[in-house]
Amino acid sequence: MNPSPVKVTKKKVIEERRCLKHSGKPYTTSSGKAMKVTRIKVPTFLTACKSLKLVDPSESRRKITVYYTLPNGRGQHVQVCSNTFKNIFGLSARRLQTLQHLKKQGKLVYEDRQGKVPGCNGHKKKYSDDYSNLVRCHILSFPREVSHYSRKKSKKEYLSPDLNCSRLYTAFKKQYPQSNVTRAYYVSVFKEDFPKLKFARPRTDTCNKCDKLNASVSISASPAEKRIAETQLQIHILKSDEAQDIMREDTIRSQMPGSSVTVFAMDLQQVLFFPP
């Protein structure tokens, strides 16, 4: 039996590509271009760097002068030119310029800012409060209900098992086609503003009418509507209790000697709901 393939996320692929690039190893860009190994030139330090021109700091007109030094293996540091420094560490001119800029700002630790600059791909797009309120109102428009098994222990609410984030966003775009809210932003509002709102699992042993009436009680817009829904739910429960009592009486009668009453008890194992 062949082992199941390991799922590789996009974030992990980007991180592996970045590590290969920074370590000078061959890698493939996001566009599919193969990049070769960065060849590091290691010169000897027996003689001074030929490209180095020593300038007296008092004669320099620069406000800040950058020096490049390397250890010579004897506990000393030798001043070299920028080309020698780049060749040894396999740095590009752009990367060396970036390191100089960070060093001048007093930042001793280099932080990779790829994808974190405002305006770049992957940066979180900012939306006004009007957009977030619009998403919240749309999510709240769907019926919710409490857990069927642990109403007293949990405060979580559940949406219909037929829904998911993709279907919610599809309904949102149909209702507001002019809105530029992305699916990622819609899902982020759903997770951050409704941490206790989940999608219910498909029911197997609950009454469809009970679930519908319970949901109507939870989302009632006014006290009058809530009272009507509660009354309908109570009537439905009373009818169910009456049917249970009749079945219990028939079961007792069927067990009496000489009784002509026979009771069959069946378990359907799964309740299949049909449209009304």
C-alpha positions in Angstrom: 0.0 0.0 0.0 1.4 3.4 -1.0 1.6 6.0 1.7 -0.8 8.9 1.3 0.9 12.0 0.0 1.9 14.7 2.5 -0.1 17.9 2.1 2.3 20.8 1.6 0.9 24.3 2.3 1.7 27.3 0.2 3.2 29.0 3.2 5.6 26.1 3.8 6.7 26.2 0.1 7.4 29.9 0.3 9.4 29.4 3.5 11.5 26.6 2.0 12.2 28.7 -1.1 13.3 31.6 1.1 15.7 29.4 3.1 17.3 28.0 0.0 17.7 31.5 -1.5 19.3 32.9 1.7 21.7 29.9 2.0 22.9 30.2 -1.6 21.4 26.9 -2.7 19.5 26.4 -6.0 15.8 27.1 -5.9 12.8 27.7 -8.1 10.9 31.0 -8.1 7.2 31.3 -7.8 7.0 31.9 -11.6 8.9 28.6 -12.2 12.3 30.0 -13.0 15.2 27.9 -11.9 17.9 29.9 -10.0 21.5 28.5 -9.9 23.8 28.1 -6.9 25.4 31.3 -5.6 29.1 30.9 -6.1 31.0 32.3 -3.1 34.5 33.5 -3.9 37.0 33.1 -1.0 40.1 35.3 -1.6 43.3 35.1 0.4 44.1 37.6 3.1 47.9 37.5 2.7 47.8 40.8 0.9 45.5 43.8 1.3 42.5 44.2 -1.0 43.7 45.8 -4.2 40.5 47.7 -4.7 40.7 49.3 -1.3 41.4 53.0 -1.1 42.1 54.2 2.4 40.7 57.7 3.0 41.5 59.9 6.0 38.2 60.4 7.9 39.1 64.0 8.5 39.2 64.6 4.7 36.0 62.7 4.0 32.9 64.8 3.1 30.5 62.1 4.0 28.4 62.3 7.2 28.6 58.5 7.6 31.4 56.3 6.3 30.9 52.5 6.1 33.9 50.2 6.6 34.0 46.5 5.8 36.2 44.3 7.9 36.9 40.5 8.0 38.8 38.3 10.4 42.2 37.2 9.0 42.4 34.0 11.1 44.9 35.5 13.6 42.5 37.3 15.9 42.6 40.5 13.8 40.2 42.2 11.5 41.4 43.3 8.0 39.7 46.2 6.2 38.4 45.2 2.7 36.5 46.8 -0.1 32.8 46.3 -0.7 33.4 43.9 -3.7 35.5 41.6 -1.6 32.9 41.7 1.2 30.1 40.8 -1.3 32.0 38.0 -3.0 32.8 36.3 0.3 29.2 36.3 1.6 27.5 36.0 -1.8 25.6 39.2 -1.4 24.1 41.3 -4.1 24.6 45.1 -4.3 21.0 45.7 -3.4 21.1 43.4 -0.3 24.3 45.1 0.9 22.7 48.5 0.4 19.7 47.4 2.5 21.9 46.1 5.3 23.7 49.5 5.3 20.5 51.3 5.5 19.3 49.2 8.5 22.6 49.6 10.2 22.5 53.4 10.0 19.0 53.2 11.6 20.4 51.3 14.5 18.7 48.0 13.6 21.2 45.3 14.4 18.9 42.4 13.5 17.7 41.9 9.9 14.0 41.2 9.6 12.6 39.9 6.3 9.8 42.2 5.3 8.7 40.4 2.2 4.9 40.6 1.8 4.6 42.9 4.9 4.9 46.2 3.2 1.5 48.1 2.7 0.4 47.8 -0.9 2.3 44.5 -1.6 0.6 41.3 -2.5 -0.5 39.4 0.6 -0.8 42.5 2.7 -4.0 42.7 4.6 -6.4 45.0 2.8 -8.0 47.6 5.1 -11.7 48.1 5.1 -13.8 50.8 6.7 -16.3 50.1 9.6 -19.1 50.2 7.1 -17.8 47.1 5.3 -17.3 45.2 8.6 -20.8 46.1 9.8 -22.3 45.0 6.4 -20.6 41.6 6.8 -21.8 41.3 10.4 -25.4 42.1 9.5 -25.3 39.6 6.7 -24.0 36.8 9.0 -26.6 37.7 11.7 -29.4 37.4 9.1 -29.0 33.6 9.0 -31.0 31.5 11.6 -29.0 30.2 14.5 -29.7 27.7 17.2 -28.1 26.3 20.4 -26.7 22.9 20.8 -29.3 20.1 20.8 -27.4 18.1 23.5 -25.7 20.6 25.8 -27.7 23.8 25.9 -26.9 24.5 29.6 -23.1 23.7 29.3 -22.3 25.6 26.1 -23.0 29.1 24.9 -22.2 28.2 21.3 -24.6 28.8 18.5 -24.8 26.9 15.3 -25.7 27.7 11.7 -27.4 25.2 9.4 -25.2 22.1 8.5 -25.9 22.9 4.9 -23.9 26.2 5.2 -20.1 26.9 5.2 -17.9 30.0 4.8 -17.9 29.6 1.0 -21.7 29.5 0.7 -22.1 32.4 3.1 -19.7 34.5 1.0 -21.5 33.5 -2.2 -24.8 34.6 -0.7 -23.2 37.9 0.4 -21.9 38.6 -3.2 -25.3 37.8 -4.6 -27.0 40.2 -2.2 -24.3 42.9 -2.5 -22.7 42.5 -6.0 -21.1 46.0 -5.9 -19.2 45.4 -2.7 -15.4 44.8 -3.0 -15.2 42.7 0.1 -13.0 39.7 -0.5 -13.6 36.2 0.7 -10.6 36.3 3.0 -11.9 39.5 4.7 -15.4 38.0 5.1 -14.0 34.8 6.7 -11.8 36.9 9.0 -14.8 38.9 10.3 -16.7 35.7 10.8 -13.9 34.1 12.9 -13.0 37.3 14.9 -16.4 38.7 15.6 -18.3 35.4 16.0 -16.0 33.1 17.9 -18.9 31.0 19.3 -20.7 30.7 16.1 -20.1 27.3 14.4 -21.5 25.2 11.6 -23.7 22.4 12.9 -23.0 18.8 11.9 -25.7 17.0 9.9 -28.4 15.9 12.3 -29.3 12.2 12.6 -31.7 12.0 15.6 -33.4 15.4 15.9 -36.9 16.5 14.9 -36.9 18.9 11.9 -39.9 20.9 13.2 -38.3 21.2 16.7 -35.1 22.5 15.2 -37.0 25.0 13.0 -39.1 26.3 15.9 -36.1 26.6 18.2 -34.3 28.6 15.5 -37.4 30.9 15.2 -37.3 31.5 18.9 -33.6 32.4 18.8 -33.8 34.9 15.9 -37.2 36.5 16.7 -37.0 40.2 15.9 -39.7 41.3 18.5 -41.1 39.9 21.8 -44.4 39.2 20.0 -42.8 37.0 17.4 -40.8 35.2 20.1 -44.0 34.5 22.1 -45.7 33.1 19.0 -42.7 30.8 18.2 -42.5 29.6 21.8 -46.3 28.8 21.8 -45.9 26.8 18.6 -43.0 25.0 20.0 -44.8 24.2 23.2 -47.9 22.8 21.3 -45.6 20.7 19.2 -43.9 19.3 22.3 -47.3 18.5 23.9 -48.4 16.6 20.8 -45.1 14.6 20.9 -45.6 13.8 24.6 -49.2 12.7 23.9 -48.0 10.4 21.1 -45.3 9.0 23.5 -48.0 8.3 26.1 -50.2 6.5 23.6 -47.3 4.3 22.5 -46.5 3.6 26.2 -50.1 2.6 26.9 -50.2 0.3 23.9 -46.9 -1.3 24.9 -48.4 -2.1 28.3 -51.6 -3.5 26.8 -49.6 -5.7 24.4 -47.8 -7.3 27.3 -51.0 -8.3 29.1 -52.1 -12.0 28.9 -54.6 -12.7 26.1 -54.1 -9.2 24.6 -54.8 -8.8 20.9 -52.6 -5.7 20.7 -49.2 -6.0 19.0 -46.6 -3.2 19.1 -43.7 -2.9 16.7 -40.7 -0.7 17.7 -38.3 0.3 14.9 -35.2 2.5 14.8 -34.6 4.2 11.5 -31.0 4.9 12.6 -31.0 8.2 10.6 -33.7 10.8 10.1 -33.9 11.9 6.5 -35.6 15.2 6.0 -37.7 15.9 3.0 -38.8 19.4 1.7 -42.3 20.4 2.8 
